Amino acid sequence: MKSLLLALAFAGSLWAAETPATPTNSPAPLRVFIRSGPKTHGPGDHDHPAFLRDWVPLLNAAGAKATGSDNFPTAAQLAETDVLIIHRQGGGDFKPEEQTNVAAFAHRGGGFVVIHAGTVASNDPATEFFKNLIGGAWKQKVTKWREGPMELNFVDTANPLVQGIKDFKMKDEIYYDMDLRSDIHALATAPTPKKKDGTVDIQTQIWTYENEGHRAFVFIPGHTYVNFARDDVKTLLLRGICWAGRRSNVNELCK
């Protein structure tokens, strides 16, 4: 009997030595929900369904736990979400129950990534709420847009979110004269035309914002869908998702 116990103990020690230890400090997958919407523009533009179709598997392949829908996530879905991506037309328009749920999500430290027309709100009360949630929003009858060649110039090159990414040009769309809070942190700007007098201004196109425990990463380009395949755009968004989700390594999803 004693010999049998010794043999079992020896076999067990061999199994333990050959079996890799399960990491105990690996973070749980970042839980991401993409709030999408219908396509609202011509071929290749505002293709929110394509973003939902392509980026859910992209994020899952990178190690996140992603899902999404055209519908606003329920309170139960938000309870299982770390980062809410809003990429749809009129992303700042919430029904009363949705506004309550998104405020609760922010209060518990949920993160936001908002892309292009996701920053649009349809009226002043919605703009004010959204501005204080993500740091800035489209303001009706004030904010303007320009579609065509644009240039992004990075103004905080030491920031981990933009390290290694050089200024670049692409065909897309900029927004300007947005309703921005003074305490956003600008990451990139773009030359912005003032159509009334023909002068050129410089205004923020990518920023981060922190308020009362929650984070937001806002990316104004995103009009033209093919640009999401660019390595620089993809890296910026993946890093922004990690930062909004409070990951210590912003390159966690940049596989």
N, C-alpha and C positions, 0 to 999 in steps of 0.2 A: 504493500500500500504506500509505504514511504517512497519507494522507487517510482511509483506511478505519479505521485504528487510532484516529485522533483522533475520528472519528465515533462509534465504539463506546465510547470513553472518555466522551464527552459524554453519550451515551444512558445509560450506567451511572450517571453522576453525577446525572442527572435522576431515575432510578428510586430511587436512594438518598435523594434529597431528598424524594421524594413518599411513600416507604414509612416508616410510623412505626417507630421503633426499638423492639425488643423489650426490655421492662424486665428488668434484670439483678438487681434487688434485691427482686423480688416473692417472698414466701415460698411454699414449696410448699403445696398444700392440706393442711389439717389432717385427718389420717386418724383416723376415728372408727369404733368397733365398738360396736353396741348389743347387750348380752347380755339378751335378753328371756326370756319364759316364758309359760306358759299363763295364761288368765284364771282367777282364783281366787275372785272375789266376785260379787255380784249385778249387775244392769244398771247400767252406768256407772261401776263401781268396779273397781279393780285390773285395768284393761283393758290389760294389757301387750302383747297382739297389736296393738291399735290404735296404741299408742305406736310400736312398731316400724314398722308400716305407714305412719304419717304422718310420723315424724321422720327416717327415712332420706331421703326425697325433700326434706323441708324443709331438712335440713342440706346436702344436695348442691346445692340451689338457692341456698343462702347462700354457697357457695364451698368447702365442705368436701368430703371424699371419704369418704362414709359407707356402711356396710353393717351387717349384724347377723344374729342368729340366736337361736333358743331354746337352741341348744347352746353350751357354753362354747367360746371361740375356741381353736384349736390353737396350738401354739408358733409355727408358721409364720404364722398369722394375726396373732398378737400382735406378731410381728417387723415387721409392716407396719401397726401401729396406734400412734397417738400418745395417744389418749384412749379408755379403756374405760368405757362407760356401763353401769351395772348397774341395771336396772329390772325386777324380777321378785320373786316371793315367795321368801324364803330365799336372798337374794343372797350371804350370807356363808358358805354351805355349799359347800365345794369338795371334790372328790375329791382323793386324794393327788397325782395327776399335775397336776390343775388348780391346786392350791395351789403346787406347784413352779413351774409356768409363770407364775402371777400374781406370785409373789415375784421371779422373774427379770425380769418386765416392770417391776415397781416399781424393782428395782435399777438398771435401765438408764435410769430417769427417766420411765417411762410415767405418764400421768395417769389419775385415776379421777373419775367423776361418779356418785354413788350416790343413788338416789331412793327414798324411802318404804320399802316392804318389802324393798328391796334391802339395807337395813341389818340385816336379821334373820339371826341365826345360831342354829342349833338346839341347841347344847350349849356348855359352858364353854370347851373347847379352841378351837372354831371362833370363839367370841366373842372370845377373847383374841387370836387371830391377826388377825381382821378389825379389831378395835379398833386394833391397832398398824399396820394397813395404811391405814385411812381416818380414824382419830381417834376412833371411837366405834362402838358396835354395840348392837343389841337384846340384852338379857340375859334368858334364860328365867327365869320365876318372879320376876323383879324389875321389868322394864320393863312399863309400862302404856300404854294407848291411850285416846283419847276421840275419837269420831266426831261431827261436827256443826259448828256455827259455831265458827270459830277466828279468831285475830287474830295477824298477824305484825308485830312491832315491831323496827325496824332499830336496832342498837346501835353500828354503825360507819358512819355516814352519809358519811364522807369516803372510804371505800373505793371504788375504781373499779367493783367488782362491783355495788354498790348505789346508786351516785350517781344522783340523779334519781328514785328509786323511793320513794314514800311508804308509810308503814304502811298495811296494808290488811287487810280481813276477807274471808273466804270460807267456804263450807261444805266441809270436808275432814276430815282426821284428824291429830291430833298424837300424838307418842310422848313419854313422859316417864319419868324415872328410868332413863335409858339408861346404859350403861357407857361413859363418856366419859373420854378422856385429859385431863389438866390443861392440855396445851399446844395444844389446838385454838384457833382464832381464831373467836369467835362473830360472826356477821353479823346474825342476827335471833333473837329469842326470842318466846315466846308465854306468856300466862297459862295456868298448868297446874293443874288441880284435884288436890288430895290427897284421894282418895275416903274415906279412913279417918276424917279429922277435919273434912272440909268446908272446909279452908283452901285458899287459892290460892297457888301458887308460880310463879316465873318460870324457864323452862328453855329452853335453846338448841334451835332448830329448823333453822337453816341455819348451817353452819360451813365453814371451810377448814382444811386440815391439810397440813403439809410435814414430811417425815421422810426422811433419808438420800437426798435427791435426787429423791424423787417427790412429787407433789401430789395432794390429794383435795379435791373440792368435794361437800358432802353437803347434800341438800335433803329434809327429812323429810316435808313435805306431798307430795301426789301420789296420794292415795287415789282421788279423784274425777277421772275422766278429762277432763271438760269444762274443768277449771281449767287444763289445759295450753294452752288457746287464749287465756287471758288475756295481755295484753301484758306485764304486770309479771312473771308467772311465766315466760313465754317468754324475756324479756330476762334474767332471773336465770340461767336454765339455759344460754342461749347464751353469756353472759359466763363462767359457771362452766366451760363446756367449753373456752373459749379460755384461761382462766387455768390450768386443769389441764394444757392442752397447751403451756403456757409461751409463749403468744403475747404480744407486747408490747402489742398493741391488743386489749383484751378485747371491744371492740365489732365485731371483724372479721366476725362472723357475723350481726350485728344489721342485716340488710338491710331 
